Amino acid sequence: MNHDKLDELLPITVLILTKNEAKAIEECIKSVENFDQIIVVDSGSTDNTRIIANSLGAQVIDFAWNGKYPKKKQWSLELADIKNDWVLFLDADENVSPQLDSEILRIYKNKDFMNYVAFEIPILYSFMGKFLKHGHKVKKISLVNRRYCHFPVVDDLHVANMWEVEGHYQPMYQGRLGKLSSYLIHLDPDPLYDYFARHNRYSDWEAELALDTNLSQSVLTSRTKQGKIFNRLAFKPIVFFIYSFFIRRGLLDGRAGFHYAVALSFYYWQISVKTLERRGFAQTKPI
C-alpha cells in the first residue's frame, strides 16, 4: 500500500497482535510506516512472522498467556516499551488505508486529539476475494489514549475453548469518543476453514454469554448501541440475514455479499443452538 512519507512521524504506537501471521504481517506493517513506533506482540509464532516483522523494523515482544487476566490487549496496553499515550490496535490482517492515514494525520495537525480519548474506526471487510461495500458493517474502537482507556476484566475464564485475546467487546473509556470516517482494511489471507474454525470458537463464548447474566452485563456495557439492541432480538439468524442482505443491501455485493450474510447468520445459529445445548436439551432420556 502506497503512503507518502511524512517529515515527522505520527506520535502513535501501533500494537499488532500476532500468532503465525507470516502471510499478512508484511502488508500490515507497511501500512503504518508513518507511525513512529510499531510493536508486534507475538504469541509464540512457529512460522516466519517474527523474522518478517524484525526485517521491517518492528519491535517484537513475546506474549505467553498464563490463563488469567490481563489478556493480550490489556497486557499489551500496559507495556513499558510503549513511548506514546496514543495507541492503535491492529490485527495482522488489518491494514491502515491511505485515507485513514491522512485522516489521522489531519486530526493530529489540527490538535483534535486533545478533545477525545478514543476513536471508533469502520472496517472495510474483504470476503471471498471481494471488498464488501454494503451489508453489515463493523466498527471498532481501535485508536485509544491508554491513559484513559482499558479493557474490562470479564469473568469468562471458565468458558469452553477460551482463548488469550479479549472477546467481542470494546475497550472502556473515560472521556469523549471520536468517530473516524476512513476505513481500516481487513484482508484475511487464510482459507475459509480458518474463518469457520475461529467462529466456532467464538460461538462457544457467545453461548456462555447468553446464559450467564453477570458475564452478559459486564460485556454489554462495552458494546455499541447497535450491538446491545441486536443482543435482545429473537430469531437472530433470520433477522440478521434480512438486515444484512436486504435492508443493508448486501445483495449489491453479489455472490460474496450473499455468502457473507449466510456465514454470519450461521454464526448466530451456532450461538443459539449451543445455548440450547448448555441448557440441557442433549440430556436424552432412554426409551
BELBEL-V180562 format. One record per backbone hydrogen bond with DSSP energy under -1.0 kcal/mol. CO is the residue of the C=O (numbers start at 1). NH is the residue of the N-H. Records with the same first field share a line. If there is no record, write none. Layout:
BEGIN
CO: NH  NH
END
This chain:
BEGIN
10: 12  36
12: 37
13: 88
14: 39
15: 90
16: 41
17: 92
18: 43
21: 24  25
24: 28
25: 29
26: 30
27: 31
29: 32
32: 35
34: 10
37: 14
38: 59
39: 16
40: 61
41: 18
42: 63
48: 52
49: 53
50: 54
51: 55
52: 56
53: 58
54: 57
59: 40
61: 42
71: 75
72: 76
73: 77
74: 78
76: 79
85: 146
86: 13
87: 144
88: 15
90: 17
91: 94
93: 187
95: 185
97: 101
98: 102
99: 103
100: 104
101: 105
102: 106
103: 107
104: 108
105: 109
106: 110
107: 112
108: 111
112: 115
113: 116
117: 145
118: 178
119: 143
120: 180
121: 140
122: 184
124: 186
125: 132
127: 130
130: 127
138: 123
140: 121  142
142: 89
143: 119
144: 87
145: 148
148: 174
150: 172
154: 156
156: 159
159: 162
164: 72
167: 169
172: 150
176: 117  118
178: 120
183: 97
184: 124
185: 95
186: 126
191: 195
192: 196
193: 197
194: 198
195: 199
196: 200
197: 201
198: 202
199: 203
201: 205
202: 206
203: 207
204: 208
205: 209
206: 210
208: 212
212: 216
213: 217
214: 218
215: 219
216: 220
217: 221
219: 222
220: 223
222: 170
224: 228
225: 229
226: 230
227: 231
229: 232
230: 233
235: 239
236: 240
237: 241
238: 242
239: 243
240: 244
241: 245
242: 246  247
243: 248
244: 250
245: 251
248: 135
249: 252
250: 253
251: 254
254: 258
255: 259
256: 260
257: 261
258: 262
259: 263
260: 264
261: 265
262: 266
263: 267
264: 268
265: 269
266: 270
267: 271
268: 272
269: 273
270: 274
271: 275
272: 276
273: 277
274: 278
275: 279
276: 281
277: 280
280: 283
282: 284
END
